[in-house]
């Protein structure tokens, strides 16, 4: 097998073990402390920030406009709507600004 396949398989196993491990640890507790729950609820936003922040530092005008549109749509719509709006704006702007 190629190196790429092994990397994909290793990442899948690591992801699975992480999810199962987290479930097993949390299932041992009868209740979860509100601070722990608040921290776990903040994880998706933190992960999104780690993905978007580096791209913002090297972004051009098309990316900045797409981020702004995505941010505005996020105020009214859901996550999928925000993603689709930002991606659509980015695709269109890259076509016309290139």
Buried (B, 14 or more C-beta within 10 A) or exposed (E): EEEEEEEEEEEEEEEEEEEEEEEEEEEEEEEEEEEEEEEEEEEEEEEEEEEBEEEEEEBEEBBEBBBEBBEEBBEEBEEEEBBBBBEEBBEEBEEEEE
